[in-house]
Each structure stands twice: as C-alpha cells, then as structure tokens.
C-alpha cells in the first residue's frame, strides 16, 4: 500500500461533520486590507520556516531542506496582490497546498534550482517534487511552551483547590438555605463535585437577590462558576491544522505521494506530527476534549482550526534561541502606514533521533 493509499483509507473515517471530502473546496475570496497584526504574524511564520530550514541544513549530512510553499512579500492592499492570490487559489485546485518546506536526499538535490523553489511554476518542478522524502508545513506560536504549561498547571490546581473550598463552605455555611425545595437541586450539584467531575460540571448561577444571606450565597456560586470555567479551558498549546487545509493537503499528497508533516515552532522548542497521525487522531471522536479540540480561531479570521496537543507529537527541537526583532514601517496605498515586528536569527537545536523517527529515516546518519 502506497503512502497516499494509506491516507485515502484514513480519510474514510473522518466524520463528515468535520471534513466532508465529497464536497468541492470552496474558493476563498482575496482579503482586501492587511493589518499590522497580520503582517507581524506572517513575519513570525517566515522566521519559523527559516529557523527549521537552517537547523536541518546546518545539521544534516545526507538531507537538504528547500523552500517550497507558495509565498510572496505581497500583502492585501499591495499592487499585484489580487493576481497573486488568484494564482494561489488556482494552484490549490490543481495540485493542492504546497507545504512550506521539502526535504530531499542530497543525492537528489538540484543545485541548479537552489534552496528556494517557491516561485517556480508547479508544472516545471513536478517530477522533482515527487523525489522529496517529506513535505513540512511550519506553524509558529508566540509562546514559550514549557513556561505556558507550568503556568497553566499551577492555575488549574489553584482553581480546583478554591472550587473544592467553596463547595465545602456553601454546604457547611448555607445548608439551611439549600434545604428549601427550590434550592435543593444546588445541593445535589455541589455533592457531585470532586477533582474528577469538576472538569465536566456546569450549572447556572442562581441570581438570588431577595435577602442579604441569599446575596452572599449567590456570590459564592458565582465565584465557584468562575473557577470551573477556568478549569475547563484548554490548558495545552497546540499544533494547529486548519480544517479548510485538510482537503488541500490531501490533494497535494494525492498529486505527489510524498509524506506530509506539521512542525509547530515555539520560542523555546519545536514539536512535529505527521499528517497521517493527525487523521488517526481526528477520526476518533473519543480524542476530542482530551488531545484535540475544534475551535474558531480569532487570530486567523475565525477559521475553524483543529488544535492538537503539541506533546502528542515528537519534540523536534529541544531548545530554541530566540531571534532578535525590530519594528518596521510599511507604507500602503493612499499613504496608509502599518508598523509591524520583523524577526531575525535564532537557532533551533534538533533532536536528531526524534527527527529521524518522525520522518522514518532509518540510516544512522541524518
């Protein structure tokens, strides 16, 4: 069974409510105006891509990373952007979405094309692309993952402890008020709360205001509700494939039969996961809420995004030296000014055993 055949088989298990492969892709309309935040995010993404590429090319003896993903310095509002965007949409329908990087064996690397083939029309490099051993989609996140997880673990524990305290306080100090038939249901709710069930608990804050004692009790329930909401928030940083990208990644794999991966770059580490594993994860609904969630991403035009716990994947780089950064002024049409952050430098220190494992490279030397 070829790689593509395995991927095709996996897609049959994806719920149509998440990705309906029987429906044609909806072409996106070109954005009309860029923002400073959008350009900063693009700059960060470009930096992350370059970070991974430099790390591979400065470390590997046998493999080469090459820029491949459709990219341009143009942004919405620049002259020529609409034509670039339309060409990009056409390519998505023809060959699918190019991953940001391709990895080739050095023996297959074409020096005449160099380290950037992102602007070469696909029909001129189709056969070359088929020789790649991997395509890598690079995503970036403006977090230090270890510090984030330490903070979230501490915050969750504080909220659980406080919630249990509030439960006991309400049951002990307001027992008489809860004896009323209309309030008895809240005693049942409180008695059901423990460290395991609190992650699934929910109730409506009563809103009692008819006496000083009831106002106090209502405030306790309000605080308890607040603690529970914090406990139930997603507490992990994620690898983030967009739902709309699943189809166009699949199209690219169908076209080239090259294994595809997602690498998530944080400012302290890099994690990676195969597209094949992503399909395994999202095809099992029991994984939702545990190792992945589906959210509307406010930072990405409210697009529906699959958020997979990063540490389900491989730790590709165990350390990242942060880049330097500076403010950049960009003048748009009609004299509109945008100011954004540009990133330079930084180093990713690869875990070669993990990298070889995720890419299924069996040779001793990477």
Legacy VTK file of the C-alpha trace (Angstrom):
# vtk DataFile Version 3.0
C-alpha trace
ASCII
DATASET POLYDATA
POINTS 366 float
0.000 0.000 0.000
1.412 3.389 -1.000
1.558 6.358 1.349
-1.321 8.036 -0.477
-3.416 4.860 -0.305
-2.966 4.784 3.481
-4.006 8.439 3.710
-7.011 7.843 1.458
-8.115 4.950 3.653
-7.832 7.127 6.764
-9.965 9.899 5.271
-12.883 7.498 5.027
-13.010 7.503 8.826
-13.097 11.291 9.214
-16.581 12.474 10.293
-18.251 14.459 7.500
-19.275 16.969 10.177
-15.579 17.840 10.453
-14.313 17.407 6.875
-16.568 16.348 4.016
-14.245 15.059 1.313
-17.161 14.521 -1.076
-17.731 18.262 -1.366
-15.638 20.514 -3.578
-13.401 23.023 -1.907
-14.863 26.492 -1.527
-12.551 29.044 -3.109
-11.620 31.837 -0.738
-12.009 35.480 -1.667
-8.932 37.662 -1.567
-8.648 39.772 1.591
-8.927 43.481 0.865
-6.764 45.011 3.565
-3.828 43.833 5.688
-3.297 44.799 9.323
-0.147 45.296 11.372
-1.029 42.177 13.362
-1.435 40.113 10.180
1.970 41.183 8.839
3.648 40.525 12.196
2.151 37.018 12.208
3.364 36.498 8.638
6.848 37.671 9.602
6.837 35.287 12.556
5.742 32.442 10.285
8.506 33.224 7.789
11.036 33.308 10.629
9.840 29.908 11.916
10.127 28.405 8.438
13.660 29.744 8.035
14.570 28.538 11.537
13.610 24.940 10.724
15.275 25.072 7.309
18.554 26.425 8.725
18.543 23.848 11.519
18.168 20.958 9.070
20.686 22.257 6.549
23.343 23.090 9.156
22.978 19.711 10.880
22.246 17.071 8.256
24.915 15.158 6.369
22.541 13.457 3.953
19.450 15.647 3.548
18.586 19.149 2.335
15.613 21.380 3.195
14.258 23.642 0.444
11.682 26.461 0.469
8.666 25.272 -1.500
5.435 26.766 -0.125
3.690 29.439 -2.162
4.833 32.682 -0.612
5.351 36.284 -1.582
6.201 39.551 0.084
2.909 40.969 -1.197
0.049 41.543 1.264
-3.547 42.630 0.757
-3.539 46.215 -0.481
-0.255 45.893 -2.400
-0.271 46.233 -6.172
-0.347 42.787 -7.745
-1.709 41.007 -4.659
-5.087 40.106 -6.202
-3.410 38.395 -9.162
-1.043 36.533 -6.839
-3.953 35.382 -4.669
-5.987 34.192 -7.658
-2.998 32.213 -8.929
-2.639 30.692 -5.464
-6.304 29.614 -5.462
-5.889 28.060 -8.907
-2.898 26.069 -7.725
-4.802 24.800 -4.665
-7.399 23.324 -7.026
-4.755 21.876 -9.334
-2.132 20.271 -7.076
-3.260 21.151 -3.540
-1.414 23.203 -0.934
2.349 23.196 -1.130
3.975 22.527 2.262
6.398 25.242 3.336
9.493 23.043 3.064
10.552 19.963 1.150
13.298 17.626 2.324
15.416 15.871 -0.313
18.242 13.412 -0.113
21.422 15.277 -1.019
21.882 12.912 -3.930
18.550 14.158 -5.378
19.051 17.856 -4.614
19.183 20.057 -7.708
21.799 22.716 -7.220
20.607 24.485 -10.364
17.270 25.202 -8.620
18.835 26.028 -5.272
17.230 26.325 -1.856
14.079 28.205 -2.900
11.669 26.782 -5.453
8.613 28.582 -4.088
8.211 30.859 -7.108
8.759 28.210 -9.779
5.513 27.139 -11.533
4.454 23.705 -10.351
4.451 22.149 -13.822
8.197 22.862 -14.127
9.134 21.028 -10.933
6.501 18.280 -10.588
8.932 15.407 -11.144
11.475 16.960 -8.804
8.887 17.375 -6.038
7.986 13.678 -6.305
11.573 12.867 -5.300
11.216 14.577 -1.906
11.205 12.408 1.213
8.969 14.798 3.177
6.890 17.951 2.962
6.745 20.075 6.107
4.102 22.655 6.951
5.635 25.023 9.518
3.407 26.809 12.020
4.513 29.301 14.656
3.273 30.254 18.091
4.330 33.257 20.182
4.709 31.228 23.372
7.350 29.520 25.464
5.658 26.141 25.737
7.347 24.975 28.941
6.531 28.175 30.828
2.985 28.141 29.487
2.350 24.610 30.699
3.888 25.316 34.117
1.651 28.382 34.494
-1.485 26.537 33.337
-0.829 23.585 35.673
-0.411 25.978 38.589
-3.507 27.985 37.636
-5.658 24.882 37.211
-4.601 23.485 40.582
-5.326 26.800 42.292
-8.808 26.914 40.776
-9.567 23.283 41.653
-8.482 23.861 45.262
-10.552 27.030 45.516
-13.599 25.348 43.950
-13.468 22.489 46.441
-13.135 25.029 49.281
-16.188 26.917 48.008
-18.179 23.708 47.718
-17.470 22.821 51.342
-18.105 26.390 52.515
-21.505 26.529 50.808
-22.592 23.108 52.100
-21.471 23.890 55.644
-22.383 27.569 55.994
-25.519 27.819 53.848
-27.073 24.410 54.462
-30.302 25.935 55.790
-30.864 27.969 52.650
-30.274 24.900 50.472
-32.971 22.981 52.359
-35.654 24.938 50.528
-37.249 22.704 47.850
-36.460 25.200 45.075
-32.768 25.257 46.077
-32.268 21.568 46.861
-31.022 20.893 43.334
-27.948 23.012 44.067
-27.057 20.718 46.947
-27.170 17.798 44.510
-24.871 19.679 42.133
-22.417 20.512 44.926
-22.327 16.951 46.213
-21.425 15.735 42.715
-18.338 17.976 42.505
-14.926 16.410 43.103
-11.499 16.627 41.455
-12.554 14.271 38.659
-16.070 15.512 37.887
-15.293 19.227 38.110
-13.886 19.154 34.551
-17.367 18.301 33.226
-19.518 20.174 35.763
-21.792 23.025 34.714
-24.656 24.978 36.272
-26.415 28.307 36.006
-25.619 30.874 38.685
-28.954 31.305 40.538
-29.207 35.107 40.650
-30.771 35.278 44.132
-31.142 38.871 45.435
-34.077 38.840 47.943
-32.037 38.766 51.171
-28.537 39.501 52.407
-27.919 35.789 53.046
-29.082 34.809 49.566
-26.935 37.548 48.004
-23.897 36.110 49.840
-24.783 32.585 48.709
-25.250 33.776 45.134
-21.789 35.376 45.207
-20.263 32.069 46.346
-21.938 30.285 43.440
-20.718 32.988 41.071
-17.128 32.519 42.250
-17.469 28.733 42.020
-18.754 29.064 38.447
-15.788 31.306 37.601
-13.320 28.732 38.973
-14.964 25.937 36.984
-14.807 27.951 33.757
-11.059 28.448 34.246
-10.546 24.754 34.992
-12.365 23.729 31.826
-10.372 25.933 29.448
-7.928 24.217 27.094
-4.700 24.005 29.097
-2.248 22.974 26.384
-0.542 24.636 23.436
-1.304 23.027 20.144
-0.285 22.041 16.653
-2.880 23.823 14.552
-4.030 22.481 11.173
-6.949 24.496 9.805
-9.982 22.409 8.838
-10.055 24.052 5.390
-6.439 22.946 4.838
-7.141 19.240 5.371
-8.619 18.909 1.877
-5.853 20.809 0.087
-3.115 18.929 1.962
-4.855 15.705 0.944
-4.926 16.972 -2.667
-1.183 17.620 -2.569
-0.496 14.140 -1.183
-2.748 12.665 -3.881
-0.712 14.547 -6.501
2.803 13.709 -5.283
2.559 10.744 -2.837
5.088 12.439 -0.531
4.686 12.125 3.277
3.425 15.310 4.910
4.138 16.730 8.381
3.267 19.676 10.594
6.007 21.329 12.676
4.903 23.785 15.377
7.605 26.287 16.313
7.504 27.864 19.769
10.102 30.290 21.043
11.736 27.587 23.171
11.015 24.277 21.389
9.688 22.729 18.179
7.168 19.868 18.001
6.165 17.808 14.989
3.378 15.450 13.978
2.644 13.573 10.770
-0.460 14.297 8.717
-1.155 10.581 8.967
-1.232 10.780 12.770
-3.462 13.876 12.601
-6.010 11.869 10.596
-5.800 8.994 13.090
-6.463 11.416 15.972
-9.395 13.328 14.496
-11.095 10.198 13.165
-11.642 9.034 16.762
-14.244 11.262 18.429
-13.166 9.956 21.836
-9.985 12.003 21.431
-11.910 15.285 21.307
-11.575 17.220 24.522
-8.574 15.137 25.554
-5.845 15.518 22.949
-7.578 17.766 20.434
-10.257 20.416 20.270
-12.030 22.214 17.428
-12.177 25.975 17.756
-12.906 29.146 15.838
-9.504 30.807 15.730
-9.954 34.537 16.375
-6.320 35.134 15.409
-6.943 33.626 11.982
-10.127 35.243 10.653
-12.269 32.946 12.846
-11.353 29.962 10.679
-12.195 26.569 12.169
-8.955 25.099 13.478
-8.050 21.686 14.879
-5.889 22.149 17.964
-3.870 19.033 18.763
-1.894 18.822 21.993
1.692 19.523 20.914
3.270 16.941 23.176
1.309 14.173 21.431
3.853 14.711 18.663
7.634 14.485 18.630
9.926 17.067 20.216
11.837 18.045 17.075
13.986 20.756 18.694
14.700 20.582 22.418
15.853 24.196 22.545
15.378 27.390 20.532
17.485 30.521 20.854
15.113 33.437 20.446
15.529 35.771 17.454
16.256 39.459 17.552
13.379 41.684 16.475
12.746 45.219 15.340
9.907 47.479 14.275
9.327 48.023 10.553
7.349 50.783 8.810
5.370 49.819 5.691
3.626 52.399 3.530
0.476 51.128 1.848
-1.535 52.699 -0.970
-3.153 56.057 -0.239
-0.426 56.767 2.306
-1.704 54.326 4.943
1.065 53.298 7.332
1.493 49.938 9.028
4.047 49.141 11.703
4.935 45.535 12.383
7.617 43.368 14.001
10.311 41.632 11.979
12.369 38.700 13.319
15.974 37.782 12.542
18.269 34.954 13.583
17.694 32.422 16.309
18.770 28.787 16.387
16.848 25.530 16.779
18.751 22.608 18.340
17.406 19.438 16.754
16.716 16.154 18.493
18.039 14.051 15.642
16.660 10.768 16.928
13.144 12.216 17.150
13.500 13.871 13.756
14.591 10.606 12.146
11.782 8.766 13.920
9.018 11.069 12.703
10.397 11.104 9.148
11.012 7.315 9.194
14.688 7.747 8.347
16.473 4.523 9.285
20.048 5.400 8.382
22.411 6.089 11.271
23.381 9.488 9.931
20.771 12.169 9.272
LINES 1 367
366 0 1 2 3 4 5 6 7 8 9 10 11 12 13 14 15 16 17 18 19 20 21 22 23 24 25 26 27 28 29 30 31 32 33 34 35 36 37 38 39 40 41 42 43 44 45 46 47 48 49 50 51 52 53 54 55 56 57 58 59 60 61 62 63 64 65 66 67 68 69 70 71 72 73 74 75 76 77 78 79 80 81 82 83 84 85 86 87 88 89 90 91 92 93 94 95 96 97 98 99 100 101 102 103 104 105 106 107 108 109 110 111 112 113 114 115 116 117 118 119 120 121 122 123 124 125 126 127 128 129 130 131 132 133 134 135 136 137 138 139 140 141 142 143 144 145 146 147 148 149 150 151 152 153 154 155 156 157 158 159 160 161 162 163 164 165 166 167 168 169 170 171 172 173 174 175 176 177 178 179 180 181 182 183 184 185 186 187 188 189 190 191 192 193 194 195 196 197 198 199 200 201 202 203 204 205 206 207 208 209 210 211 212 213 214 215 216 217 218 219 220 221 222 223 224 225 226 227 228 229 230 231 232 233 234 235 236 237 238 239 240 241 242 243 244 245 246 247 248 249 250 251 252 253 254 255 256 257 258 259 260 261 262 263 264 265 266 267 268 269 270 271 272 273 274 275 276 277 278 279 280 281 282 283 284 285 286 287 288 289 290 291 292 293 294 295 296 297 298 299 300 301 302 303 304 305 306 307 308 309 310 311 312 313 314 315 316 317 318 319 320 321 322 323 324 325 326 327 328 329 330 331 332 333 334 335 336 337 338 339 340 341 342 343 344 345 346 347 348 349 350 351 352 353 354 355 356 357 358 359 360 361 362 363 364 365
